[in-house]
Amino acid sequence: MKRIYLIIALTFGLVHFASAQADQQVTLGTTHNYNVTAVAGYTYTWTVDAAGTNTDVSAVTGNTISVDWNQAVGVYNITVYATDATNCISETETIKVEVLGQSSVLFAAADDAQTCSDLDGNVFGGGASGGSSSFQVKFTGGLAPYDLVYRVLDATDTQVGSDVTVNGLNATDQVDVPNQFINDGTTDAVYKVVIVSATTKDGAAVALPADDADKTRTITVLPKPRITGGIKF
């Protein structure tokens, strides 16, 4: 009998868990469009849980709505039914939309890097880095995957090259920065890798850390070894 009760309890739990799953996930503050296939002569009546949005769809009679999910994190219903020319109505269609919290990002570990200088012409100059420096990033909240933009600054905070976009990052992921640096000096050259911006899958801006230390990592480029005096004979 206990086994039967356990099976019933597990079955109920699984059904309840499945029923709570959202059909769609979105990030707080984003706008999304919803539609059903249009049928000539039909009008449509839409409802959206007001706790999730201040978008008023009560006057919409077409087959498409646009909802700004701008109120609170949670799971909300969108429901629609059709009315035909004879004033008969259809069954309702409902989907559940989960609104996720706004996203933030930071470098996840104190993983400053060191690399050998490239040779002239940006030819790989050896060392264990393998041609790139890797940095761990961590996103919290929002809809994955994420896109991130970083830039590289030299010791005078002058930007080196253009901003670089890395697409399709997971909540915890790795950004690989090419070690295309030449150090012809006699001391280490330190470059900064700075997170400039990021966006969620549905286009919401990702918040950056207030502390520069959480959005900045360094790459120390060692001086290029040199043979002095050439080959003698």
URPE-V910079 format. One record per backbone hydrogen bond with DSSP energy under -0.5 kcal/mol. NH is the residue of the N-H (numbers start at 0). CO is the residue of the C=O. Records with the same first field share a line. If there is no record, write none. Layout:
NH->CO, CO
This chain:
4->0
5->1
6->2
7->3
8->4
9->5
10->6
11->7
12->8
13->9
14->10
15->11
16->12
17->13
18->14
19->15
20->17
22->95
23->95
25->97
27->99
28->68
29->26, 68
31->66
33->64
35->62
41->38
42->82
43->60
44->80
45->43, 59
46->78
48->76
51->48
52->48
53->67
56->54
59->56
64->33
66->31
68->29, 66
69->67
70->51
73->98
75->96
77->94
78->46
79->92
80->44
82->42
83->87
86->83
89->81
92->79
94->77
96->75
97->23
98->73, 96
99->25, 97
103->139
104->206
105->137
106->213
107->135
108->135
110->108
112->217
114->219
115->125
116->221
117->180
118->122
121->118
122->118
129->126
131->128
132->176
134->174
136->172
137->105
138->170
139->103
141->100
143->141
144->168
145->168
146->198
147->165
148->196
149->163
150->193
151->159
152->191
153->157
156->153
159->151
160->158
163->149
165->147
166->164
168->145
172->136
174->134
175->173
176->132, 174
177->175
178->130
179->177
180->178
183->181
188->220
190->188, 218
191->152
192->216
193->150, 191
194->214
195->148
196->148
198->146
199->203
200->142
202->199
205->197
206->102
208->104
211->209
213->210
214->211
215->211
216->192
218->190
219->112
220->188, 218
221->114, 219
223->182
227->225
231->229
